[in-house]
Amino acid sequence: MFHSFFPQPKAFFSSLVIWTLISIAGWYLFAASLGVSLGYAPVAEEQQPIDLSFFLLPENVWFYGYFFLSAVVFCGAWHLKALNHPWKIWSIWGSALIIFVTYFGVQISVVINNWRRPFGDLLQNALSKQPGISVDNFYSLMWVFCQIAFLSMFVSIMTDFFTSHYIFRWRTAMNNFYMSKWEKLRHIEGASQRVQEDTMRFSSTLEGLGISLINSVMTLVVFLPILLALSHYVTELPFIGPVANSLFWLALFWSAFGTLLLAVAGVKLPGLNFRNQRVEAAYRKELVYGEDHAERAEPLTVRELFGNVRRNYYRMYFHYMYFNVARYFYIQADALFVVFMLVPTIVAGTITYGIFQQISTAFGQVSNSFQYLVNSWTTIIELLSIHKRLKAFEAAIDDEPLPEIDQRYLERETGVVHADG
């Protein structure tokens, strides 16, 4: 699943984590201060531009250079180490490009958040009939937003285009690897489906989760300082009173609560999804055999196989029901949580509408990043079930015992019947 596309995946991903931590430490320990001494000083949050000039701020230009240098060192070392790996360009350099573009996309969100304050304040002043407000004020700010939106659209379109090719290259690598081992794999239940469909679903699902994880981490890195800076506007919290860095602690608490809630509610779902793929594959395979052999796909056999499908679906429906109760409860409560916590501040009149918009957006960004498992739980469940199926391929290739569920399938095919069927 991994070593067909990435060179020495365990060493690659371990070194990636270590190098990332080293790079982050290097930035905060000396690179950021070095940039200040060289004239790349950061701009205060209240003074940051609300247009495209944000990306040309000295601090951002300095960080781009630091990121580029770190990526070149890491990717260059692995490029030399994996000279004979056929997918090194896509797996090493392509991954670095995706990480950078994801970070740039988060920065676009920062610019939009900066834009919300003057637009919200202008809207509030216009609605309260403050003097000096003209239509040109609105149109100029809306034109700025259009520029940001067009940049965001361009980045998203090009990222999706590149990522689609990246995913298909990963699928191609898995497909080529599995087909080179076909003689060892062809006896596995649903082998053709696992090569044709599961490789496609695994690469696309894992890539989506990976990009979401990177985006969550980058969002935390970028928006946490903004959220901490905005916390001084929050005078007190309901039932609690004044709390230092209140918005940060609220985001952490609310995200941890949602993650724990859905993790407990959905603990049974990965196994049920895996079993569902297996019973569907067994039913489909019997029907395929029945197309060429008259003695296969007899009514009793088909009825029994479809009965397995029906029972598993009913079981899934039940477990998804209470999982969805927990999920939708959390989603609906999430819509009002930050507003509820800001009620004392709003009543005290210590913030403007523009600041409220900034707080809501920044809190939502940080909260969503902490809620990575909440937002991705159903996709993670699907990925785990796919991984279980492909794990049988890995076992067959490495001449290891197959998972119990696949061993029982082979025994059934050869006429071995267990007491439980």
C-alpha positions as CSV (number, residue, x, y, z in Angstrom):
1,M,0.0,0.0,0.0
2,F,2.8,2.4,0.8
3,H,6.2,1.0,-0.3
4,S,5.0,0.7,-3.9
5,F,4.8,4.5,-4.0
6,F,7.0,5.8,-1.2
7,P,10.7,4.8,-0.8
8,Q,11.1,2.9,2.4
9,P,7.8,4.3,3.9
10,K,8.6,3.6,7.6
11,A,11.9,5.5,7.4
12,F,10.5,8.1,5.0
13,F,7.5,9.1,7.2
14,S,9.5,8.8,10.5
15,S,12.2,11.1,9.1
16,L,9.5,13.4,7.7
17,V,8.0,13.8,11.2
18,I,11.5,14.3,12.8
19,W,12.5,16.8,10.1
20,T,9.3,18.7,10.5
21,L,9.8,19.1,14.2
22,I,13.4,20.2,13.7
23,S,12.3,22.7,11.1
24,I,9.6,24.1,13.4
25,A,12.1,24.3,16.3
26,G,14.6,26.0,14.0
27,W,12.1,28.6,12.9
28,Y,11.1,29.6,16.4
29,L,14.6,29.3,18.0
30,F,16.6,31.3,15.5
31,A,15.2,31.7,11.9
32,A,12.3,34.0,12.9
33,S,14.6,36.3,15.0
34,L,17.2,36.2,12.2
35,G,14.5,37.4,9.8
36,V,13.7,40.3,12.1
37,S,17.4,41.3,12.3
38,L,17.6,41.2,8.5
39,G,14.5,43.5,8.1
40,Y,11.8,40.8,7.8
41,A,10.0,41.9,10.9
42,P,6.4,40.8,11.5
43,V,3.5,43.2,11.2
44,A,1.0,43.5,14.1
45,E,-2.3,41.7,13.6
46,E,-4.3,44.9,13.6
47,Q,-2.0,46.4,10.9
48,Q,-1.9,43.5,8.5
49,P,-3.1,44.2,4.9
50,I,-6.6,43.0,3.8
51,D,-5.6,42.6,0.2
52,L,-3.1,40.6,-1.9
53,S,-0.2,42.6,-0.6
54,F,-0.5,40.4,2.5
55,F,1.5,37.7,0.7
56,L,4.4,40.1,0.0
57,L,4.8,41.0,3.7
58,P,8.5,40.6,4.7
59,E,7.6,38.0,7.3
60,N,5.7,35.9,4.8
61,V,8.5,36.2,2.1
62,W,11.0,35.1,4.7
63,F,8.9,32.1,5.8
64,Y,8.5,31.0,2.1
65,G,12.2,31.0,1.7
66,Y,12.7,29.1,4.9
67,F,10.1,26.5,3.9
68,F,11.6,26.1,0.4
69,L,15.1,25.6,1.9
70,S,13.8,23.0,4.4
71,A,11.9,21.1,1.7
72,V,14.9,21.1,-0.7
73,V,17.2,19.7,2.0
74,F,14.7,16.9,3.0
75,C,13.5,16.0,-0.5
76,G,17.0,16.3,-2.0
77,A,18.4,13.8,0.6
78,W,15.6,11.3,-0.1
79,H,15.9,11.8,-3.8
80,L,19.5,10.8,-3.7
81,K,18.7,7.9,-1.3
82,A,16.0,6.6,-3.6
83,L,17.6,7.1,-7.0
84,N,16.2,3.8,-8.3
85,H,12.6,4.3,-7.0
86,P,10.3,4.8,-10.0
87,W,7.9,7.1,-8.2
88,K,10.3,9.3,-6.2
89,I,9.4,12.5,-8.1
90,W,5.7,12.2,-7.3
91,S,5.9,10.7,-3.8
92,I,8.7,13.0,-2.5
93,W,8.6,16.2,-4.4
94,G,4.9,16.0,-5.1
95,S,4.1,15.6,-1.4
96,A,6.2,18.7,-0.6
97,L,4.3,20.7,-3.2
98,I,1.0,19.6,-1.7
99,I,2.1,20.6,1.8
100,F,3.2,24.1,0.6
101,V,0.1,24.7,-1.4
102,T,-2.1,23.7,1.6
103,Y,-0.2,26.2,3.8
104,F,-0.7,28.9,1.1
105,G,-4.5,28.1,1.1
106,V,-4.6,28.6,4.8
107,Q,-2.9,32.0,4.4
108,I,-5.7,33.0,1.9
109,S,-8.1,32.2,4.7
110,V,-6.1,34.6,7.0
111,V,-6.4,37.4,4.4
112,I,-10.2,36.9,4.2
113,N,-10.4,37.0,8.0
114,N,-8.4,40.2,8.0
115,W,-10.9,41.6,5.5
116,R,-13.9,40.7,7.6
117,R,-13.1,43.3,10.3
118,P,-13.3,46.5,8.1
119,F,-16.2,45.2,6.1
120,G,-18.1,44.2,9.2
121,D,-17.4,47.6,10.9
122,L,-18.4,49.4,7.7
123,L,-21.7,47.4,7.6
124,Q,-22.4,48.2,11.3
125,N,-21.7,51.9,10.8
126,A,-23.9,52.0,7.7
127,L,-26.8,50.3,9.4
128,S,-26.5,52.6,12.4
129,K,-26.5,55.6,10.0
130,Q,-23.1,56.9,10.9
131,P,-22.0,59.9,8.7
132,G,-19.4,59.6,5.9
133,I,-20.4,56.1,4.6
134,S,-20.7,55.9,0.8
135,V,-21.4,53.2,-1.7
136,D,-17.8,53.5,-2.9
137,N,-16.6,52.3,0.5
138,F,-18.6,49.1,0.0
139,Y,-17.6,48.6,-3.6
140,S,-13.9,49.1,-2.9
141,L,-13.9,46.5,-0.2
142,M,-16.0,44.1,-2.3
143,W,-13.4,44.5,-5.2
144,V,-10.7,43.6,-2.7
145,F,-12.6,40.5,-1.8
146,C,-13.1,39.6,-5.4
147,Q,-9.3,39.6,-5.9
148,I,-8.8,37.3,-2.9
149,A,-11.6,35.0,-4.1
150,F,-10.1,34.7,-7.6
151,L,-6.7,33.8,-6.2
152,S,-8.4,31.3,-3.9
153,M,-10.3,29.8,-6.9
154,F,-7.1,29.5,-8.9
155,V,-5.1,27.9,-6.1
156,S,-8.0,25.4,-5.4
157,I,-8.4,24.5,-9.1
158,M,-4.7,23.9,-9.7
159,T,-4.4,22.0,-6.4
160,D,-7.3,19.7,-7.2
161,F,-5.8,19.1,-10.7
162,F,-2.4,18.2,-9.4
163,T,-3.8,16.1,-6.5
164,S,-5.9,14.1,-9.0
165,H,-2.8,13.2,-10.9
166,Y,-0.9,12.5,-7.6
167,I,-3.7,10.1,-6.5
168,F,-3.8,8.3,-9.8
169,R,0.0,7.8,-9.8
170,W,-0.3,6.3,-6.3
171,R,-3.0,4.0,-7.5
172,T,-0.9,3.1,-10.6
173,A,2.1,2.2,-8.3
174,M,-0.1,-0.1,-6.2
175,N,-1.7,-1.6,-9.2
176,N,1.6,-2.4,-10.9
177,F,3.0,-3.9,-7.6
178,Y,0.0,-6.1,-6.9
179,M,-0.2,-7.3,-10.5
180,S,3.5,-8.3,-10.4
181,K,2.5,-10.6,-7.5
182,W,-0.7,-11.8,-9.0
183,E,0.1,-15.5,-8.7
184,K,0.2,-15.1,-4.9
185,L,-2.9,-13.0,-4.8
186,R,-5.4,-14.5,-7.2
187,H,-6.7,-17.0,-4.6
188,I,-7.7,-14.2,-2.2
189,E,-11.5,-13.6,-1.9
190,G,-12.4,-10.7,-4.2
191,A,-8.8,-10.3,-5.5
192,S,-9.9,-8.5,-8.7
193,Q,-12.0,-6.1,-6.7
194,R,-9.2,-5.4,-4.3
195,V,-6.8,-4.6,-7.1
196,Q,-9.2,-2.6,-9.3
197,E,-11.4,-0.8,-6.7
198,D,-9.8,-1.0,-3.3
199,T,-6.5,0.5,-4.5
200,M,-8.4,3.4,-6.1
201,R,-10.4,4.0,-3.0
202,F,-7.5,3.6,-0.7
203,S,-5.3,6.1,-2.5
204,S,-8.0,8.7,-2.9
205,T,-9.4,8.3,0.6
206,L,-5.9,8.4,2.3
207,E,-4.9,11.4,0.2
208,G,-8.0,13.2,1.2
209,L,-7.4,12.5,4.9
210,G,-3.8,13.4,4.5
211,I,-4.5,16.8,3.0
212,S,-7.2,17.4,5.6
213,L,-4.6,16.6,8.3
214,I,-2.0,18.9,6.8
215,N,-4.6,21.6,6.4
216,S,-5.6,21.2,10.1
217,V,-2.0,21.4,11.3
218,M,-1.3,24.4,9.1
219,T,-4.5,26.1,10.2
220,L,-3.5,25.7,13.8
221,V,0.0,27.1,13.2
222,V,-1.5,30.2,11.4
223,F,-4.7,30.8,13.3
224,L,-3.7,30.0,16.8
225,P,-1.7,33.2,17.3
226,I,-4.7,35.2,15.8
227,L,-7.1,33.5,18.2
228,L,-4.8,34.2,21.1
229,A,-4.6,37.9,20.0
230,L,-8.4,38.1,19.7
231,S,-8.9,36.6,23.2
232,H,-8.2,39.9,24.9
233,Y,-11.5,41.2,23.5
234,V,-13.5,38.6,25.4
235,T,-14.2,40.1,28.8
236,E,-15.7,37.0,30.5
237,L,-17.3,33.6,29.9
238,P,-20.8,32.5,31.0
239,F,-20.7,30.8,34.4
240,I,-16.9,31.0,34.5
241,G,-15.9,34.7,34.4
242,P,-12.7,36.1,33.1
243,V,-10.2,33.5,31.7
244,A,-6.8,34.3,30.1
245,N,-6.6,33.1,26.5
246,S,-10.2,32.1,26.7
247,L,-10.9,31.5,23.0
248,F,-8.0,29.0,22.8
249,W,-9.2,27.0,25.8
250,L,-12.7,27.0,24.5
251,A,-11.6,25.7,21.1
252,L,-9.5,23.0,22.8
253,F,-12.3,21.9,25.1
254,W,-15.1,21.9,22.5
255,S,-13.0,20.0,20.0
256,A,-11.8,17.4,22.5
257,F,-15.4,16.8,23.6
258,G,-16.6,16.3,20.1
259,T,-13.7,14.0,19.2
260,L,-14.3,11.8,22.3
261,L,-18.1,11.7,21.7
262,L,-17.9,10.5,18.2
263,A,-15.0,8.1,18.8
264,V,-17.0,6.3,21.5
265,A,-20.2,6.3,19.4
266,G,-18.5,5.0,16.3
267,V,-16.2,2.4,17.8
268,K,-18.0,-0.6,16.1
269,L,-18.4,0.9,12.6
270,P,-15.0,0.0,11.0
271,G,-15.5,-3.7,11.6
272,L,-19.0,-3.5,10.3
273,N,-17.9,-1.7,7.1
274,F,-15.2,-4.3,6.5
275,R,-17.7,-7.2,7.0
276,N,-20.0,-5.4,4.6
277,Q,-17.4,-5.3,1.9
278,R,-16.8,-9.0,2.4
279,V,-20.4,-10.2,2.2
280,E,-21.0,-8.0,-0.8
281,A,-18.0,-9.5,-2.5
282,A,-19.1,-13.0,-1.7
283,Y,-22.6,-12.4,-3.1
284,R,-21.2,-10.7,-6.2
285,K,-18.7,-13.4,-6.9
286,E,-21.3,-16.2,-6.7
287,L,-23.4,-14.3,-9.3
288,V,-20.4,-13.9,-11.6
289,Y,-19.8,-17.6,-11.4
290,G,-23.4,-18.2,-12.2
291,E,-23.0,-16.4,-15.5
292,D,-20.7,-19.1,-16.8
293,H,-21.6,-22.2,-14.7
294,A,-25.1,-23.6,-14.4
295,E,-24.4,-25.3,-11.1
296,R,-23.5,-22.0,-9.5
297,A,-25.7,-19.2,-8.2
298,E,-28.5,-21.6,-7.2
299,P,-31.5,-20.0,-5.5
300,L,-30.7,-21.5,-2.0
301,T,-27.1,-20.3,-2.2
302,V,-27.9,-16.9,-3.5
303,R,-30.6,-16.5,-0.9
304,E,-28.2,-17.4,1.9
305,L,-25.5,-15.0,0.6
306,F,-28.0,-12.2,0.2
307,G,-29.3,-12.9,3.7
308,N,-25.8,-12.3,5.0
309,V,-25.8,-8.9,3.1
310,R,-29.2,-8.0,4.6
311,R,-28.2,-8.9,8.2
312,N,-25.0,-6.9,8.0
313,Y,-26.8,-3.8,6.5
314,Y,-29.5,-4.0,9.2
315,R,-26.7,-4.1,11.8
316,M,-25.0,-1.2,10.2
317,Y,-28.2,0.9,10.1
318,F,-28.7,0.4,13.8
319,H,-25.1,1.4,14.8
320,Y,-25.1,4.3,12.4
321,M,-28.4,5.5,14.0
322,Y,-27.0,6.2,17.4
323,F,-23.7,7.4,15.9
324,N,-25.7,10.0,13.8
325,V,-27.6,11.0,17.0
326,A,-24.3,11.9,18.6
327,R,-22.9,13.5,15.4
328,Y,-25.9,15.7,14.5
329,F,-26.3,16.8,18.1
330,Y,-22.7,18.0,18.1
331,I,-23.0,19.7,14.7
332,Q,-26.1,21.6,15.8
333,A,-24.6,22.6,19.2
334,D,-21.4,23.7,17.4
335,A,-23.4,26.3,15.5
336,L,-24.3,28.2,18.7
337,F,-21.4,27.4,21.0
338,V,-19.1,30.3,20.3
339,V,-22.0,32.8,20.2
340,F,-23.2,31.5,23.6
341,M,-19.8,31.9,25.0
342,L,-19.5,35.5,23.6
343,V,-22.9,36.7,25.0
344,P,-21.4,38.5,28.1
345,T,-18.9,40.2,25.8
346,I,-21.6,41.2,23.3
347,V,-23.9,42.6,26.0
348,A,-21.0,44.6,27.4
349,G,-20.5,46.2,24.0
350,T,-16.7,45.7,24.0
351,I,-16.5,44.4,20.5
352,T,-17.7,45.7,17.1
353,Y,-19.5,43.5,14.5
354,G,-16.2,43.3,12.5
355,I,-14.3,42.0,15.5
356,F,-17.2,39.5,16.2
357,Q,-16.8,38.3,12.6
358,Q,-13.1,37.8,13.1
359,I,-13.5,36.0,16.3
360,S,-16.2,33.7,14.9
361,T,-14.1,32.9,11.8
362,A,-10.8,32.4,13.7
363,F,-12.5,30.2,16.4
364,G,-14.2,28.2,13.7
365,Q,-10.9,27.6,11.9
366,V,-9.1,26.5,15.0
367,S,-12.0,24.5,16.3
368,N,-12.3,22.7,13.0
369,S,-8.6,21.9,13.0
370,F,-8.9,20.4,16.5
371,Q,-12.0,18.5,15.3
372,Y,-10.1,16.6,12.6
373,L,-11.3,13.3,13.9
374,V,-14.9,14.6,14.2
375,N,-15.0,15.9,10.6
376,S,-13.1,12.8,9.2
377,W,-14.5,10.0,11.3
378,T,-16.8,8.5,8.7
379,T,-14.0,8.6,6.1
380,I,-11.5,7.1,8.6
381,I,-14.0,4.3,9.1
382,E,-14.1,3.6,5.4
383,L,-10.3,3.8,5.1
384,L,-9.9,1.3,8.0
385,S,-12.2,-1.2,6.2
386,I,-10.3,-0.8,2.9
387,H,-7.0,-1.2,4.8
388,K,-8.2,-4.5,6.3
389,R,-8.9,-5.9,2.8
390,L,-5.6,-4.8,1.3
391,K,-3.8,-6.1,4.4
392,A,-4.6,-9.6,3.2
393,F,-2.7,-8.9,0.0
394,E,0.3,-7.8,2.1
395,A,0.2,-11.0,4.1
396,A,0.0,-13.2,0.9
397,I,2.9,-11.3,-0.7
398,D,5.1,-11.7,2.4
399,D,4.1,-15.4,2.8
400,E,2.5,-14.6,6.2
401,P,-0.7,-16.2,7.6
402,L,-3.8,-14.5,6.1
403,P,-6.3,-12.7,8.4
404,E,-8.8,-15.1,10.0
405,I,-11.7,-13.8,7.9
406,D,-9.8,-14.6,4.7
407,Q,-8.7,-18.0,5.9
408,R,-12.3,-18.9,6.7
409,Y,-13.2,-17.9,3.1
410,L,-10.6,-20.2,1.6
411,E,-11.7,-23.0,3.8
412,R,-15.3,-22.5,2.8
413,E,-14.2,-22.6,-0.9
414,T,-12.4,-25.9,-0.4
415,G,-15.3,-27.4,1.5
416,V,-14.3,-26.9,5.1
417,V,-17.4,-25.9,7.1
418,H,-17.2,-24.5,10.6
419,A,-19.8,-25.1,13.3
420,D,-21.0,-21.5,13.0
421,G,-21.2,-21.7,9.2
